[in-house]
Amino acid sequence: MESYPGAASLVERKFHVLVGVTGSVAALKLPFLVSKLLDIPGLEVTVVTTERAKHFYNPQDIPVTLYSDSDEWEMWKHRSDPVLHIDLRRWADLMLVAPLDANTLGKVASGICDNLLTCVIRAWDRSKPLLFCPAMNTVMWEHPLTAQQVDQLKAFGYVEIPCVDKKLVCGDQGLGAMAEVETIVDKVKEVLSQHSGVQQS
Ligand SMILES: CC(C)(CO)[C@@H](O)C(=O)NCCC(=O)N/C=C\S
């Protein structure tokens, strides 16, 4: 490859998927979700976790870069240092928040950004797709706040991958279970095909 200006732009870089994970018990599916995303050719995956989500998975089961709040503060000590949540919003072509727990849903709907994940979302470039997978106990899902907040996120242009009706880990039966990983991956593929369509045009 000649080293003329713009040469790099001619090389098909990978499609960058940023996975956000929050503190629903559905976060136990993160290793499976990441591995199925990595099966999609041309994808590069990075994960941003909240502190509460860490309770549900083992970081050794996540074979990609995994950022959490301390990374932001380790990285920024002086004015010239990179700002991680801004670097991540630039790096990502698509964001997938799976699971989106009730706490982070509320924060995103009202613009609270008190951790790395909510800062990336608050800074998100809304011309890029942001998919979210709500997951919470049925009685939380049925609280009137939830529909208001989900509608607010859809009004921002974010795409809901709806929760499903299941027997939940606490024994309750009903809506609130995160969409199946296969459903989530199919949705990412669908958006990806639209995106690559744009690239071909
Ligand atoms: C964990 C999994 C994926 C097992 O199939 C499913 O139950 C689920 O998505 N639960 C999320 C709902 C939740 O956070 N419940 C919290 C209290 S009941």
The ligand as an ORCA input file, in Angstrom:
! r2SCAN-3c Opt
* xyz 0 1
  C     -30.813    -13.867     34.357
  C     -31.637    -14.354     33.182
  C     -30.965    -13.986     31.906
  C     -31.744    -15.866     33.266
  O     -32.527    -16.334     32.219
  C     -33.041    -13.755     33.236
  O     -33.667    -14.123     34.464
  C     -32.989    -12.231     33.151
  O     -32.689    -11.689     32.102
  N     -33.237    -11.576     34.266
  C     -33.118    -10.148     34.266
  C     -34.131     -9.610     35.165
  C     -33.500     -9.272     36.460
  O     -32.509     -8.587     36.481
  N     -34.143     -9.791     37.548
  C     -33.779     -9.388     38.842
  C     -34.418     -9.955     39.881
  S     -35.570    -11.213     39.621
*
